[in-house]
Amino acid sequence: MDAVLKIGGVPVTELKERYGTPLYVYDEEKLLHQCRQYSQYFSCDAFDTEVLYASKAFSCIEMLRLVKNQGLSVDVVSMGELFTALKAGISPDRIYFHGNNKTLEEIQYALDNHVQTFIVDNLQEAYLLVEEMKTRDYVLHVLLRINPCIEAHTHAYIQTANIDSKFGIHLESISQIVDLIQTLKQSNHIVFDGFHAHIGSQIFEKEAFVKEIETMFSLIDTMQKKGILCNTLNLGGGFAVHYTNEDQPIPISVFSSVILETCQKMQELYHTNIQKILIEPGRSIVAEAGSTLYTVGFIKKTPHKKYVFVDGGMSDNIRPSLYQAKYEADIVNHMDQKKTEIVCVAGKCCESGDILIDSIALSPCDSGDLLMVYSTGAYGFSMFNNYNRNLRPAVVFVKEGNSRLVVKRETLQELVRGDVCDEDPV
Ligand SMILES: *Cc1c(COP(=O)(O)O)cnc(C)c1O
């Protein structure tokens, strides 16, 4: 084995030299592969299908361009994500706007840009849309977000469909659902297409999706009996990825066919008229393609631990501190050495909880070595924060031995660009 790890054919030492650390590194071929897998497997004869990339997992212009070129659509949850998608040249009819508390400003911005589909979360939003569409002359499509109340076995913070979830309308609140759809129908510029549900994230069980589909078709059937017809069902995202060796995600090919076959079965059972099935993978497109490269700084022994400190931490990857997310890592300039040391990989932020990996076997390392944490491609960069006024790392894409910068490292000047100084009154 080579001593120095290569990503996309580029040695990590070269990445460090050229771009510095910490550095988000994406293997472009892996990103493309995931997009292609979704396009290939999430399709069938019985339904039209559409794969929406949940851009909150990792959004920057170059990533969204890649997604667009692969023929995927995009979902966004804020004005910032929408702006990024538009900047990347994504057509507004391939953009889906989510959110439980879209502000008036965001709603108007989305409508000004003719975003084609809103996933409406609640009745107040429906009223607002009806009001706004009075002065506009395009047709807005709407899906209604339902809380299907499915317990997926995942961390409480990334569960979204428990009974008191803040997202969507509980599926048993039939009169609320009917009210909302009737409200939308007051506008002849709004078309109600159907329902959306999203049951959580990092889900390993196919059964959870089967249950979701059964639940949603049963609702569609109930609505049909009340004279409310649906043609579209959006099943959300949440497909699990590999973070550590304990994780065994279901291949895209497998859950795609389970989902589509279950939909077909339910369609036959209930004699419904769903024409289009959507899914919204975020994490599973980007997580494994991304990793974070750090430089080892100081090393400290305490009575019971050995710490390896790196030049980043919870500012570039908050997931371990936020919900005990687990990762694998290596000393990537010593790949040929045995992993003989059990260490704690900690960041440089002023929080005891700023631990990236609590306990991991690594090869012996010293200050100046390179440590790479794998599978950080989802919700790493996108959850970056400036805690301790750490600068946002750069993002590079690597492919076939070449690397290219897609997001520049933040500078000190950019860090204070919004700060108002005494000498510089507003
Ligand atoms: C976060 C989210 C997704 C993507 O979830 P992943 O776990 O990243 O696949 C999809 N749809 C909605 C509504 C979401 O909130």
The ligand as a Gaussian input file, in Angstrom:
#p B3LYP/6-31G(d) Opt

LIG

0 1
 C      -33.473000      16.659000       4.923000
 C      -34.561000      16.299000       4.007000
 C      -34.313000      15.440000       2.944000
 C      -32.991000      14.747000       2.729000
 O      -32.717000      13.855000       3.756000
 P      -31.389000      12.956000       3.641000
 O      -31.370000      12.208000       4.916000
 O      -30.252000      13.890000       3.519000
 O      -31.561000      12.088000       2.457000
 C      -35.332000      15.216000       2.059000
 N      -36.541000      15.789000       2.209000
 C      -36.819000      16.621000       3.235000
 C      -38.146000      17.225000       3.342000
 C      -35.843000      16.890000       4.166000
 O      -36.123000      17.707000       5.179000

